């Protein structure tokens, strides 16, 4: 039995419709595969939670701005009505009755007179006890401390205080002793006084919270006592600056 031989097909393969060779060739190229499986881009809707957070931030900023504007308006009205001014302080006299420096210790006694003035017509200052400290201006060595009792400073009032500043056998380090002896060679000791206290303001029947203040009186030169005669100080043109001390967390400004 003989095998039947079939003739080879001479039919032409189908031509591409657009006339470009290989447009529908198989297997498909990588670009065709990736393009077929890539999902269509669909924009995602915005999260409601994010929009709510944005709205809250905007409202919070608006409220803060309103509060700042109201505070500025209230401050302007208060200034126009009351014309507030800081109190002023001045050193009127200073006498050094005792000042002894040894190899390790200091003994001192100073009589200080201070004048406090309230220039306001409608504001009353209420002071806590005030700590007065004396140091040298050049080397910042402590000379002694004293205290002014609490007092109420009325309107348009000037009050004078006499403060005893002393140091009884205070032990100093070698560098402080050396600095003091160097200052004593000039026979004129440059001194600086600091007053630290808290004060609140009374306006009519209202009282504010207490605020820390520091009064610094610098530029005082005192002579050291010779024998039994006390040393005196030059208190002319002494400037006392009043600074408000604001504490923010761990820092005081």
SVG drawing of the C-alpha trace seen along z (x, -y; Angstrom):
<svg xmlns="http://www.w3.org/2000/svg" viewBox="-15 -113 62 115">
<polyline fill="none" stroke="black" stroke-width="0.4" points="0.0,0.0 1.5,-3.2 1.6,-6.4 -0.5,-9.3 1.5,-12.5 -0.4,-15.7 0.6,-18.8 2.2,-21.7 -0.1,-24.6 0.7,-27.6 -1.8,-29.9 -0.4,-33.2 -0.5,-34.2 -3.0,-36.9 -1.6,-40.3 -2.0,-43.1 -4.9,-45.4 -2.9,-48.6 -0.2,-47.4 2.6,-47.3 4.5,-44.1 4.6,-42.4 1.9,-44.5 -0.1,-41.4 2.8,-39.0 3.0,-36.4 4.2,-36.1 3.3,-39.5 6.0,-42.0 6.7,-43.1 5.1,-46.5 1.9,-44.8 1.9,-42.4 2.4,-45.2 -0.1,-47.5 -2.7,-44.8 -2.3,-44.0 -1.8,-47.6 -4.9,-48.9 -6.5,-52.1 -5.7,-55.1 -8.5,-56.2 -8.1,-59.3 -8.6,-58.5 -11.1,-60.5 -9.7,-62.7 -9.9,-61.4 -12.6,-62.9 -10.3,-62.7 -7.6,-64.8 -10.2,-67.4 -11.5,-67.6 -7.9,-68.1 -7.4,-70.9 -10.6,-72.6 -9.7,-72.3 -6.2,-73.8 -7.8,-76.7 -10.3,-77.4 -7.6,-77.1 -5.5,-79.7 -8.4,-82.0 -9.3,-81.8 -5.6,-82.6 -5.5,-85.6 -8.8,-86.9 -7.4,-86.5 -4.2,-88.4 -6.2,-91.2 -8.5,-91.4 -5.4,-91.4 -3.8,-94.2 -7.0,-96.3 -7.4,-95.7 -3.7,-96.7 -4.2,-99.9 -7.3,-100.9 -5.5,-100.2 -2.5,-102.3 -4.7,-105.2 -6.7,-105.2 -4.0,-104.7 -0.7,-105.6 1.4,-103.0 5.0,-103.7 7.6,-101.5 8.7,-102.5 12.1,-104.1 14.8,-103.4 17.9,-105.4 20.7,-105.0 20.9,-108.1 23.7,-107.3 26.2,-104.5 28.5,-104.1 30.9,-101.3 31.5,-100.9 33.4,-97.6 35.4,-95.9 38.1,-93.3 39.6,-90.9 41.8,-88.0 43.5,-85.1 40.2,-83.2 37.3,-85.3 35.5,-88.6 33.7,-90.6 31.7,-93.6 29.0,-96.0 27.4,-98.6 24.6,-101.1 22.6,-101.7 19.8,-104.2 17.4,-103.6 14.6,-105.7 11.6,-104.2 9.3,-106.4 5.9,-105.5 5.2,-108.0 1.6,-106.7 -1.6,-108.4 -3.9,-105.4 -1.6,-102.4 -0.5,-101.0 2.5,-98.7 2.4,-95.9 5.9,-94.6 7.0,-91.3 10.1,-91.3 13.1,-92.4 16.5,-90.8 19.4,-93.3 22.8,-91.9 26.0,-93.8 28.9,-92.7 32.0,-94.2 31.4,-95.6 34.8,-94.5 35.0,-90.9 31.4,-90.1 32.5,-89.1 29.7,-89.0 30.1,-91.6 27.0,-91.0 23.2,-90.8 20.3,-92.6 16.4,-92.7 13.7,-95.3 10.4,-94.3 7.2,-94.1 5.4,-97.4 2.6,-99.0 3.7,-101.8 0.9,-104.3 0.2,-106.6 2.6,-109.5 4.5,-108.4 8.3,-108.4 9.5,-106.1 13.0,-105.8 14.6,-102.7 17.7,-102.1 19.1,-98.7 21.9,-97.0 24.0,-94.9 26.5,-92.6 28.7,-89.6 30.0,-87.9 33.2,-85.9 32.1,-84.6 34.5,-82.2 35.8,-83.0 37.9,-81.2 41.4,-82.2 40.5,-83.9 37.8,-86.1 40.3,-87.1 42.8,-88.0 40.3,-90.1 39.2,-91.9 42.7,-92.8 43.4,-94.0 40.4,-96.4 41.4,-97.6 44.8,-98.8 43.0,-101.7 41.4,-102.8 38.0,-103.0 35.8,-99.9 33.4,-99.7 30.1,-98.3 26.9,-97.0 23.6,-96.5 20.8,-94.2 17.2,-94.2 15.1,-91.1 11.5,-90.9 7.9,-90.2 5.3,-92.9 1.7,-93.1 -0.3,-96.1 -3.5,-97.3 -5.9,-99.2 -9.0,-100.3 -10.4,-97.1 -8.5,-94.8 -5.1,-93.2 -2.7,-91.5 -0.6,-88.4 2.8,-88.8 5.7,-89.5 9.4,-89.2 11.5,-92.3 15.1,-93.1 16.6,-96.5 20.3,-97.0 22.2,-99.9 25.7,-100.1 28.5,-102.7 29.0,-103.2 32.5,-103.8 33.0,-103.6 36.1,-104.3 37.3,-101.7 37.1,-102.8 40.4,-104.0 40.5,-103.4 37.2,-104.4 36.0,-106.7 33.5,-105.0 34.1,-105.0 31.6,-106.9 30.5,-106.4 29.9,-108.6 26.2,-108.2 25.8,-110.9 24.6,-110.0 23.9,-106.4 21.5,-104.7 19.2,-102.0 17.5,-99.9 14.2,-98.1 13.8,-94.9 10.8,-92.5 11.8,-88.9 9.7,-86.5 10.1,-82.7 9.5,-80.5 9.8,-76.8 13.4,-76.6 14.6,-79.9 14.2,-83.4 14.3,-86.4"/>
</svg>
